[in-house]
Amino acid sequence: MTTTITITAFERSPDRGRGLARDMRLRWALEEAGQPYQVRLVSFTAMKEPEHLARHPFGQIPTYEEGGLTLFETGSIVFHIAERHPGLLPADARARAHAITWMFAALNTVEPPILDLATAKLLEADRPWAAERLPLVIDRIRARLSQLSTRLGNEDWLDGPFSAGDLLMVSVLIRLKLSGLLNEYPTLAAYVARGEARPAYARAFAAQLAAFNASPPPG
Ligand SMILES: N[C@@H](CCC(=O)N[C@@H](CS)C(=O)NCC(=O)O)C(=O)O
């Protein structure tokens, strides 16, 4: 018997469905795992209402429902999917521990300065100290990209075959594409392109974009 998987996503994603909202990470993982899923679209208002807060205490997307199980936090959900289906975590215990380490590295070490850049540009641009802070934020990102690029070297993926660690790392780095910073590191730009070229990524991207295009315009 199969249990239906339902995830939540933005009804009107701020990036117009172009891969940045985090439901993309779940869609990609589910596509890699060959698992069908349904999507419940939620508006910004509905996200803060009790029905959604029961799924997600911080009123955000994505969430994941499967039978009686409800999860929030993208990293935890990708791990849940990866543990249950082949293709995202190696069977060998050591290799598996390495892949899980890269999942945490993506979310805990590489993503925070990248999110800081969005905060600095979108939310803090009018503050008197903004011009002074921005170069510091960018330098912190460059430091991480340089280290990551050195570690990746000539390999296709971070530690052996493609894993959930790569899925999250590529997803995090994609946020930098528009800034131009990624192209300063050709090794990482090529790594991201390899992730985007995976058929599972393409299916997930197309599904997210289709959901945006089908959603009613605001107003
Ligand atoms: N740490 C959370 C972050 C979730 C998050 O920031 N979600 C964004 C969309 S990608 C969101 O819901 N933003 C709207 C809001 O916070 O009100 C995760 O990884 O799932």
The ligand as an ORCA input file, in Angstrom:
! r2SCAN-3c Opt
* xyz 0 1
  N      14.803     26.614      7.957
  C      13.589     26.508      7.191
  C      13.390     27.827      6.459
  C      12.037     27.851      5.788
  C      11.838     29.165      5.028
  O      12.571     30.169      5.216
  N      10.835     29.165      4.158
  C      10.524     30.344      3.374
  C      10.298     29.943      1.911
  S      11.734     29.279      1.159
  C       9.225     30.953      3.875
  O       8.287     30.252      4.168
  N       9.179     32.291      3.912
  C       8.001     33.012      4.265
  C       7.987     33.408      5.715
  O       8.934     33.118      6.452
  O       7.002     34.036      6.100
  C      13.669     25.328      6.214
  O      14.785     25.002      5.799
  O      12.644     24.711      5.891
*
